[in-house]
Amino acid sequence: MKGFKVGTLFWVIALLFLGAVSTYAQTYKVAVSQIVEHPALDATRQGLLDGLKAKGFEEGINLEFIYQTAQGNPAIAVQIAKQFVGEKPDVLVGIATPTAQALVASTRTIPIVFTAVTDPVGAKLVKNIERPEGNVTGLSDLAPVSQHVDLMQELVSDLKVIGVVYNPGEANAVSAIELLKSAASKKNLQVIEATALKSSDVQAAARIIASKVQVIYAPVDNTIASAIDALVGVCNQAKIPVVGGSTSFVESGAVASLGFDYYQVGLQTADYVEAILNGKAISEIPVSFAKGSDLFLNLKAAESLGIIIPASMLERATNLKK
Amino acid sequence: MSLFAFLGTLEIGLIYGLVALGVFLTFRILDFPDLTVDGSFPMGGAVAATAIIAGVNPWLATILAMACGALCGLVTAFLAVRCGILHLLASILTMIAAFSVNIRIMGRPNIALLGEATIFTPFEQGIFDQLHVHLAIVFLLVLFSALFIIRLLTSDFGLGLRATGVNDRMVAAQGGNIGFFTYFGLALSNGFVGFAGALFAQSNSFADVTSGVGTIVVGLAAVILGQTLLTGNRIWIAVVAVIVGSILYRLAVAFALSSGMFGMQASDLNLVTAALVAIALIAPKMKGKIRFGSLRGPSTT
C-alpha cells in the first residue's frame, strides 16, 4: 500500500513538472502598472485582461499577468516601473500618464503599451503618432471626434456646415476642435466656430452661429458642459440638432452622442499587447484614439426638432432617452 | 528583487533622503512639525521642469527649484512666526496653496522631460549606462548635502538652531533670535525638499502635480526608522541615519511590491509597507527586551 502511494505520488509530481515545463515554455509575461484604483482605470485593466483572453492569452495557462497600483503616488509608480523592468516581461502596460512616463523613463528596450492617456505627444511618450519610434505605442482616450463627424453626417442628410461652440482657454477643447476641423475637411464640410470664455457667454455665442449652420457640435469642454442647457435651448429655437462630444450631453437635450466606456478602452489595448506578443514591430503599430461604440440617442429631442433618426442608427443605439 | 530594481530603489531612496534631511531639520532639530513638504516637493519638480522646457540650464533650473522650495518654507515660517498661526496649520495652508501654484507654474498638471537635457544628460554618454550614472550623481549630491548639514549643525550658528528646538526661552535669554532661526530652518529644510523634487523630476523624466502626496509621511518614516535603527548622539550619525532610513523605507516598498506570493494583492501595497516599517521599528526594542528582560526582569530605564 505504501509503495503504491509513493509510486502514485511520483507520477503525479512528474506530470505536474512536465505540465509546468510545457506551460512555462510558451508563457507570456505582461506587467501592468496603474497609477490609482478608480472605476474607469480598473475597467480598463479588466478589459485588457478579458481582451487578451479572447485572443487566446489566458491567465494561468499561457499568460502571466502581473499588476501593481501606485495608489496615487508617482514616486511609487517609479519604483513599480523599476521593479517591472527588472523582471523583464514581454510587454509593459502603463495605465494613465504618470505610470506610462515612469515606464518609458525606465527602459528603452522592453515594449511599452500606454493606455487611458489623453495626450501621448504632450506627455512625450511618443513623438510620431503614425509611426512610433523606439519601444512605445498605445491608445489615447481622447474623445472620438472623427466618429462624431460621421454621426453628424448620418443624422443630417445633405450636411454641409457644422457649427461649434467652445472655450479657447481649455486645452482639451482646443485639441478636440483641431480634430474636428481635420475630420471635417476630409469630408469637405465647413466648420463655423463660436467661442465662449465663460459659461454665461455660451448662449450668445450659439445665437451668432445658429442661423448659419445645420448642426452644432458641443465638444468635451467644461465651459460648454456647465452651460449645455443654454446651448440646447438656442438650438431648439433655431430648429437645429446638437451632437455632443460626451454622452452625458444627451441627457441634457443633445440629439445624439457617441462614446466609450473604459472597459472598451481596455479591450482595444489588448489588440496592441497581442500584436506585440505576436512579434509585430512597434513602428508598425500606430498610436490610435479609442473608438466609441456606445451610441446615445435622445428621441424626444429629435421629435421636437422634427428630425427622423435613421433606422441604422436606432439599431446601433445602446442608450435611448424617450 | 532584480539588480535593476535594487539600484532603482537605492536611487529613489537617496533622492527621498534629501526629503528626510529636510524633515529631520524641522521635526527633530527645530521641533516644528512641517507639512509644507507635500507642497514644496512637487514645486521643486514643477519649477525645474518648467525652467528646463523653457531652455534654462538644468543646474540653474535645479537651483531655482531649491529657491522656490525655500520660499514655501519662508511662507510657512511667516504664517507661524509673524501671524501666530499654529505651526501644523500654517504648514497645511502653505501645502494646499502650493498645489494651485504648482499647476500655475506648469500650466497643466503634468510636464514630461523625456528627451530634454537634464543635469544627468552630459554624463550619460560613454561606457556607463543610465541607471548607474543617475545613481552615482544622486549619491554625490546627497553626500554633499549631508556634509553641508553636518558642518552647519556643528557650527556655532547650528548650535543656536539646535537650541531653538530644545529650549527657545533659553535662546531668547541669550539674545538669540528665535524667529530668525525658524525662518532659516524652514527655508533650508524646504530648499532641500525642493531640490529632491527637482532631482526626482529630472531622473524620472516627468513632473506631476500629484507627486507631493504623502511626502511628509515618507520623510517622517525615514527619520524615525533611521534614528531607531542607528542610534547615537553625534550629529553625523543622525544625518547618516535619516538617509539610511529613507533607503530602508524604499526597500520596504520594494519588498511590498514583490509580496504577491503571500496572497497579497496590488491594493494592499500601503498596508504591507506600513507593516514592514512597523516591524523594523519594533524589532530593535524586542531584541533589547529579549536580551535584558529575561535576565534582569522589567527594565527600569
Interface residues (C-beta under 8 A of the other chain):
Chain A: Q34 E37 I66 Y67 Q68 T69 Q71 G72 N73 P74 A75 I76 V78 Q79 I80 A81 K82 Q83 V85 G86 E87 K88 T97 P98 Q101 A102 V104 A105 S106 G122 A123 K124 L125 K127 A171
Chain B: M1 S2 L3 F4 A5 F6 L7 G8 T9 I12 Y16 R108 N110 A112 L113 L114 G115 F200 S203 N204 S205 F206 D208 T210 S211 V213 G214 V218 R250 V253 A254 L257 S258 G260 A266 S267 L269 N270
